[in-house]
Amino acid sequence: MFSRQRLVSVLSILVPLVLAGQVTRACSTPVFQYALERWPPDPYRIELTGGAPTSDEGKALAEELRSAGLEGDGFSNHYVRVAPESRAAEGAPGPTKMAVHLPAATGTAKPIWERELTTETIADVVDSPLRKEIGRRLTGGESAVWVFLESGNRERDSHCLETLTRELGDFDTAHNAQAEKLQEAGAAEMAGAAAVSISFSVAKLKRDDPAEQFLVDMLLSTEPDLRSFKEPIVFPVFGQGRALYALVGKGISQENIHDACYFLTGACSCEVKALNPGVDLLMSVDWAELSFEPAYTEEPLPPLTGVLPVAAGEAPDTGPEEPDASGAATEELVPAEEGLTPAADVPSGAPPPGKGGLLWRNVTILAVFGFGLVVALSAAMGFVTGSKE
């Protein structure tokens, strides 16, 4: 007889598996490629402090900084804000300073770079020769650029650089040989990420390079303890300028290099960027102008339907309304809640507030999956105990 306990056990297994299918509904596109196509870089906040830029020269400099980023016609992923204390001290003497903050997603409150606001410092923040080169390589088809930050110890740097170059070459060769065989066998679509050819390169960076001081400080700020190391450090940069976790000193090993390679070339979960490792760098690259055929096409999910009968006179909910011919949604606008950041204060390209629904949905589903798994294991243990008795 099919007891209630057995029914609960079966449902506790099937329901989480069905729900997990929504989370694991992933494409076979490699992480590096999906990131390049669909993960725009998070914005940096540049805060103006000190004497407010009220003079003609100060206003011109502030406008120059704004125009290079999300609030202007530039391509740099930053926006500018004037600190409240500077607004209060408008007209006060003293130079205007700018403080650069990492993207809000990192949770880092302390600025990573502070300088006086000048034409030269604006140029240092917005772009640099190596960042231009990294952008050129990534937009040119390379899978990732491994930035090798030298320690200054020639012997140590040489050994680590040799290890990095050798292991990347070995992984590149093995992966592409396998991809070529899969393509020749006509199994590329089934194999997915394993059948995509890859290309890695290394870019060396000196810690004392005056043209790259902002890049050095930015890279060392991607993790809280990196400044304390005097060893060579490697940063794989992929997608639209996203730096993966750092490899330091003895950590620049075959195992760690290959682990990072497997992550970059493996199939992407394709949904939540914030759940993937890495920090976006401040770069001035026109990522929107990339021309390629997307490797992954999202298929819209069918509208959700309920199992309960619909009350008389009540229309079933078939999902959000389609926009009309003008492109505007037909649903009524909801007034902004108190305490939320006004929409006018969020620059184009910055993540809008209150858009974490997808993250919470996945967290909830995973929680349900975990609960179901515990229940299933508990039930299974009960059956085993019962059979022994």
Secondary structure, 3 states (H helix, E strand, C coil): CCCHHHHHHHHHHHHHHHHHHHHCCCCCCEHHHHHHHHCCCCCEEEEEEECCCCCHHHHHHHHHHHHCCCCCCCCECEEEEECHHHHHCCCCCCCEEEEEECCHHHCCCCCCEEEECCHHHHHHHHCCHHHHHHHHHHHCCCCEEEEEECCCCHHHHHHHHHHHHHHHHHHHHHHHHHHHHHHHCCCHHHHHHHHCCCCEEEEEECCCCHHHHHHHHHHHCCCCCHHHCCCCEEEEEECCCEECCCEEHHHCCHHHHHHHHHHHHCECCCCCHHHCCCEECCCECCHHHCCCCCCCCCCCCCCCCCCCCCCCCCCCCCCCCCCCCCCCCCCCCCCCCCCCCCHHHCCCCCCCCCCCHHHHHHHHHHHHHHHHHHHHHHHHHHHHHHHHC
